[in-house]
């Protein structure tokens, strides 16, 4: 299912051990394009730094480093600029003069906080916290005479504990389904911490992930959007089979992200269209699952019944499966999701919280399972670290 812009937010209870971060994204209000001014050739764009909803701008001073570079992943850097983002700004123009520069086409623009790493680490400043500003890589800028305007997409790059860089493309236009959201980024980083033994006191989640040391881990993600959570899992956990599901409108960008991924040994990802209002398609219905994942899928109370019905249908076919959800509460009516889970005989096993004080709304992460979940003796293997490849 897609996402809707809901600008209202509510005060959420603050639990112990919360992690305080400020999470914003570099975005191209105007994608990079080739322009001529007299005898000068310029690559121009307009940059902003906003939250995932785009309703507020980065509230602090931060120097930005911008580079014009080859489109190859580790290609040459042709020009560099430093931009001073200041409190109160809404946008900042960027221009590279390439008149006398020997550049190789196509080109890309990369913008990040100055002195940031090549890709953003899932955590920064505080354990488990994502960086305060997520950097952006533009699409390709073609030479004059072709399409000299970069497409309205950006690439995000994240480095997990395994150091296997995760590349995720998202759209910057009006689509909200083909878009990255805080709850997805935070959940991807959270699961990376669990796999790397950096999170404690999550026994049922730890046992499920540890099971990947002796059998294939089968994961299905609902409302995958760009696919960051499932793709991050497949790049971190060997022998992991991930099915990404959402409406057909995300298929193109999800498959682009799947084609760019660098999976762990024997791990696979594929996309399957899934409408929560319909019956489960055969390729989903016939799978036995270990984990069902849903990041930022509870935003619309009107879809909660269909979402929970789909989760319950999956759990009924895989009674040992656990359900992990992440969410930023944007309206009190989202509480109906948890009421419906309880009514569907699903029990909460754990609750973790990552607080984002810039918008006063934390990302909450819940693990659920069937009340009648079979209890099985787990193999004595308490470490995933030897399998992270």
Residue pairs with C-beta under 8 A, 6 or more apart in sequence:
1 177
1 222
1 223
1 246
1 247
1 276
1 297
1 300
1 303
1 307
2 175
2 176
2 177
2 223
2 246
2 247
2 249
2 250
3 176
3 177
3 179
3 181
3 225
3 296
3 299
4 176
4 299
4 300
5 53
5 54
5 55
5 176
6 53
6 299
6 330
6 331
7 53
7 55
7 330
8 330
8 331
9 328
9 329
9 330
9 331
9 359
9 360
9 361
10 329
10 330
10 331
10 332
10 361
11 360
12 329
12 360
12 361
12 362
12 364
14 353
14 355
14 362
15 351
15 353
17 353
18 353
18 354
18 355
18 362
19 126
19 127
19 128
19 129
19 354
19 355
20 126
20 129
20 355
20 356
20 357
21 124
21 125
21 126
21 129
21 130
21 132
21 354
21 355
21 356
21 357
22 58
22 59
22 60
22 132
22 356
22 357
22 358
23 51
23 52
23 130
23 131
23 132
23 134
23 182
23 185
23 356
23 358
24 49
24 50
24 51
24 57
24 58
24 132
24 133
24 134
24 358
25 49
25 50
25 51
25 52
25 133
25 134
25 136
25 156
25 180
26 47
26 48
26 49
26 64
26 111
26 112
26 133
26 134
26 135
26 136
26 154
27 47
27 48
27 49
27 50
27 54
27 136
27 154
27 172
28 45
28 46
28 47
28 109
28 136
28 138
28 150
28 152
28 154
28 172
29 46
29 47
29 48
29 91
30 44
30 45
30 46
31 45
31 138
31 139
31 149
31 150
31 151
31 152
31 172
32 43
32 44
32 45
32 107
32 108
32 109
32 138
32 141
32 149
32 150
33 43
33 44
33 45
33 141
33 148
33 149
33 150
34 41
34 42
34 43
34 141
34 142
34 143
34 144
34 148
34 149
35 41
35 42
35 43
35 44
36 42
36 144
39 99
40 97
40 99
41 97
41 98
41 99
41 144
42 95
42 96
42 97
42 98
42 99
43 68
43 95
43 96
43 98
43 107
43 109
43 141
44 93
44 94
44 95
44 96
45 93
45 94
45 109
45 138
45 150
46 91
46 92
46 93
46 94
47 64
47 66
47 83
47 91
47 92
47 93
47 94
47 111
48 57
48 90
48 91
48 92
49 57
49 58
49 62
49 85
49 133
50 56
50 57
50 58
51 182
51 358
51 359
52 179
52 180
52 181
52 182
56 358
56 359
57 89
57 90
58 85
58 89
58 133
59 87
59 358
60 87
61 84
61 85
61 86
61 87
62 85
62 113
62 114
62 133
63 82
63 83
63 84
63 85
63 113
63 114
64 82
64 83
64 84
64 85
64 92
64 111
64 112
64 113
64 114
65 80
65 81
65 82
65 83
65 111
65 112
65 113
65 114
65 115
65 116
66 80
66 81
66 82
66 83
66 94
66 96
66 109
66 110
66 111
67 77
67 78
67 79
67 80
67 81
67 109
67 110
68 77
68 78
68 79
68 80
68 96
68 98
68 103
68 107
68 108
68 109
69 75
69 76
69 77
69 78
69 107
69 108
69 109
69 110
70 76
70 77
70 78
70 104
70 107
70 108
71 106
71 107
71 108
71 140
73 167
75 104
75 108
76 104
78 96
78 98
78 101
78 102
78 103
78 104
78 107
79 96
79 97
79 98
79 101
81 94
81 96
82 114
83 92
83 94
83 111
85 92
94 109
94 111
96 109
105 141
105 142
105 143
106 140
106 141
106 142
106 143
107 140
107 141
108 137
108 138
108 139
108 140
108 141
108 150
109 137
109 138
109 141
109 150
110 135
110 136
110 137
110 138
111 135
111 136
112 120
112 133
112 135
112 136
113 131
113 132
113 133
113 135
116 131
116 133
116 135
117 159
118 157
119 135
119 157
119 158
119 159
119 165
119 166
120 130
120 131
120 134
120 135
120 156
120 157
120 158
120 159
121 131
121 158
121 159
122 130
122 158
122 159
122 160
122 161
122 185
122 188
122 189
122 192
122 193
123 129
123 130
123 131
123 189
123 193
124 130
124 131
124 132
125 131
125 132
127 193
127 198
128 189
128 190
128 193
128 198
128 199
128 354
129 354
130 185
130 186
130 189
134 156
134 185
135 156
135 157
136 154
136 155
136 156
137 154
137 155
137 156
137 157
138 150
138 154
138 155
139 150
139 151
139 152
139 153
139 154
139 155
140 150
140 151
141 148
141 149
141 150
142 148
152 171
152 172
152 173
153 169
153 170
153 171
153 172
153 253
154 169
154 170
154 172
155 167
155 168
155 169
156 167
156 168
156 169
156 170
156 180
157 165
157 166
157 167
157 168
158 165
158 166
158 168
158 185
158 188
158 189
158 232
159 165
159 166
160 166
160 188
160 189
160 192
160 196
160 232
160 235
160 236
161 192
161 193
161 195
161 196
161 198
161 236
161 388
162 192
162 196
162 235
162 236
162 264
162 388
162 389
164 235
164 236
164 262
164 264
165 262
166 188
166 228
166 231
166 232
166 235
166 261
167 257
167 260
167 261
168 180
168 226
168 227
168 228
168 231
168 257
169 226
169 253
169 256
169 257
169 260
170 178
170 179
170 180
170 226
170 253
171 178
171 179
171 253
175 249
177 225
177 246
177 247
177 249
177 250
178 225
178 226
178 249
178 250
178 253
179 225
179 226
180 225
180 226
180 228
181 225
181 295
181 296
181 328
182 296
182 328
182 356
182 363
183 295
183 296
183 326
183 327
183 328
183 363
184 225
184 226
184 228
184 229
184 295
184 296
184 326
185 228
186 326
186 354
186 363
186 365
187 229
187 293
187 295
187 324
187 326
187 363
187 365
188 228
188 229
188 232
188 233
190 199
190 326
190 352
190 354
190 365
191 209
191 229
191 232
191 233
191 236
191 324
192 232
192 236
193 199
194 202
194 205
194 206
194 209
195 209
195 236
195 237
195 384
195 388
196 384
196 385
196 388
197 383
197 384
197 385
199 352
201 350
202 350
202 352
202 367
204 322
204 349
204 350
204 367
204 369
205 322
205 324
205 349
205 350
205 367
207 378
208 217
208 290
208 291
208 322
209 217
209 237
209 384
210 378
210 381
210 382
210 383
210 384
211 217
211 290
211 378
211 379
212 237
212 238
212 239
212 240
212 384
212 387
213 379
213 381
213 383
213 384
213 386
213 387
214 379
214 381
215 239
216 239
216 240
216 241
216 266
217 237
217 239
217 240
217 241
217 290
217 291
218 241
218 287
218 288
218 289
218 290
218 291
219 230
219 233
219 240
219 241
219 242
219 243
219 289
219 290
219 291
219 292
219 293
220 242
220 243
220 245
220 284
220 287
220 289
220 291
220 292
220 293
220 314
221 227
221 229
221 230
221 242
221 243
221 244
221 245
221 292
221 293
221 294
221 295
222 245
222 246
222 274
222 276
222 292
222 293
222 294
222 297
222 307
222 310
222 311
223 245
223 246
223 294
223 295
223 296
223 297
223 307
224 230
224 244
224 245
224 246
224 250
224 254
224 271
225 246
225 250
225 295
225 296
226 250
226 253
226 254
226 257
227 244
227 250
227 254
227 257
227 258
227 269
227 271
228 257
228 295
229 293
229 295
230 242
230 243
230 244
230 269
230 293
231 242
231 244
231 257
231 258
231 261
231 269
233 240
233 242
233 293
234 240
234 242
234 261
234 263
234 264
234 267
234 268
234 269
235 261
235 262
235 263
235 264
235 267
236 264
236 388
237 264
237 267
237 384
237 387
237 388
238 264
238 265
238 266
238 267
238 387
238 388
238 389
239 264
239 265
239 266
239 267
239 387
240 264
240 267
240 268
241 267
241 268
242 267
242 268
242 269
242 270
243 269
243 270
243 271
243 272
243 283
243 284
243 287
244 254
244 258
244 269
244 270
244 271
244 272
245 271
245 272
245 273
245 274
245 284
246 254
246 271
246 273
246 274
247 273
247 274
247 275
248 273
251 271
251 273
254 271
255 271
258 269
258 270
258 271
261 269
263 269
264 388
264 389
265 389
272 281
272 283
272 284
273 281
274 280
274 281
274 284
274 310
276 303
276 306
276 307
276 309
276 310
277 306
279 285
280 310
280 313
280 314
284 314
285 317
287 317
287 318
288 317
288 318
289 314
289 317
289 318
289 321
290 318
290 320
290 321
290 322
291 321
291 322
291 323
291 324
292 311
292 314
292 315
292 318
292 321
292 322
292 323
292 324
293 323
293 324
293 325
294 307
294 311
294 323
294 324
294 325
294 326
295 325
295 326
295 327
296 326
296 327
296 328
297 303
297 307
297 325
297 327
298 304
298 307
298 325
298 327
298 334
298 337
299 327
299 330
299 334
301 331
301 333
301 334
301 336
301 337
304 334
304 336
304 337
304 340
305 340
307 337
308 337
308 340
308 341
308 344
309 344
311 323
311 341
311 344
311 346
312 344
312 345
312 346
314 321
315 321
315 323
315 346
315 369
315 370
319 370
319 372
319 373
319 374
320 373
320 374
320 376
321 369
321 370
322 349
322 367
322 368
322 369
323 341
323 346
323 367
323 368
323 369
324 365
324 366
324 367
324 368
325 365
325 366
325 368
326 363
326 364
326 365
326 366
327 334
327 337
327 363
327 364
327 366
328 356
328 359
328 361
328 362
328 363
328 364
329 361
329 364
330 361
338 348
338 366
341 348
341 368
345 370
345 371
345 372
346 368
346 369
346 370
346 371
347 368
347 369
347 370
347 371
347 373
348 366
348 367
348 368
349 367
349 368
349 369
350 366
350 367
351 364
351 365
351 366
351 367
352 364
352 365
353 362
353 363
353 364
353 365
354 362
354 363
354 364
354 365
355 362
355 363
356 362
356 363
